[in-house]
Amino acid sequence: MRRYNIALIHYSCPPVIGGVEEIVRQQAQLFHRNYHQVKIIAGEGGQFSLDYPIEINPLLYTRHPQILRMHKKIMEGNSSGLEQLANKIYFYLSKSLENYDFLIAHNVLTMNFNLPLTFAIHKLANNSSIKIIAWNHDSPYFYPNHPPYLNEEPWNILKTFNQKIHYVAISKSRKIQFQKLYGQKSEIKVIPDGIDPISFFKLDPLTVRIIGERNLLEADLLMVQPSRLTPRKNIELSIKVLKAFKDKGIKAKLLLTGAYDPHLPKSKSYYFKLRALAKNLKVEEDIIIIAEHKLKSRQKVIPSRSLIRDLYLISDLLFMPSIQEGFGIPLLEAGMIKLPVACSDIPPFKEIGGSDVCVFGLEETPKKIAEKILKFLEKLPTHKFYRKVIKNFVWDTIYKFQLLPFLNEIIDK
């Protein structure tokens, strides 16, 4: 896999709070964990992460006195000094970006907040070997009654398409707007902004490694069963339902948190029975027994409360097919985070869940249970939307299928 040196630039970065600032942070973290060399360049902010360098140059900020004075002069019809100030920024960027493959410019080529910076990046694109990507979130031209001066020189550079720059719009609707602004034939790639479940959920580093190594976020359906491997937990039914989902073409995975008790011979034999069943049904690669899982580094995973919570957060369904229980704490835990529940129709589960969970009979076939679960989930708009977000808007998925191929395509050209 190719590795690149990638810099990201915006007027400001965290700890300054803002939507674009957060996207810059998430993208930088994304590139870093995929082993690219990363740097953030901004006019305001700080060293919010020790994973990569963050370079602060106040001249890139929107409220720097020199920038404000320059804008005031231009508004008065005097553009003298603009080229000199732009060159000052250009020479700084040229030195800072030596040996970098890409500069991803967030909004600084489209917004009217630092015109010298905009000119400097255009000059960099024209005179340097670095590949510049304009990551376009917004433009003042899209709004009614935008100031008329934006249509005049030198401000109209904000709507000028540069053949040396590679353009990204964050949605199809934005692409249409930018094509209208730049000219209908301008080439613009749609790559959406994303979300990072790892930072949003504050996932444990151990969970992150399991997710990555087992490609959990690429599954269509994640079922979690926080149970020890004992017969009354009815794990064999979980495996058969997993197989039923697979037969329907659904990429499902089963997360089991517990282990068998090595001191009980019956528990050990039950474990091997489950292993044989999974192998016979050809679903062994889709079952992760957390308590016995080993990472690629050979480190053994020790389940903790935070790890189990993380599995709840990333799963689509709590699956509890127990034959017998005294209560059902996992149902309460699932309810706390709005995780859909499918459980057997034993008295304590029905008492806790009532009509708010998917209940199935222990005599029902795995195929019937799988169908019942799918119908139940289909009626939950929040779950459908969650699955849509995971499938289409998680940064790691965007990186794998859209962003990295786009970078490779630029380099190959």
Secondary structure, 3 states (H helix, E strand, C coil): CCCCEEEEEEEECCCCCCHHHHHHHHHHHHHHHCCCEEEEEEEECCCCCCCCCEEECHHHCCCCHHHHHHHHHHHCCCCCCHHHHHHHHHHHHHHHCCCCCEEEEECCCCCCCCHHHHHHHHHHHHHCCCEEEEEECCCHHHCCCCCHHHHCCCHHHHHCCCCCEEEEECCHHHHHHHHHHHCCCCCEEECCCCECHHHHCCCCHHHHHHHHHHCHHHCCEEEEECCCCCHHHCHHHHHHHHHHHHHCCCCEEEEECCCCCCCCHHHHHHHHHHHHHHHHCCCHHHEEEHHHCECCCCCECCCCHHHHHHHHHHCCEEEECCCCCCCCHHHHHHHHCCCCEEEECCHHHHHHHHHHCEEECCCCCHHHHHHHHHHHHHCCHHHHHHHHHHHHCEHHHHHHHHHHHHHHHHHHC
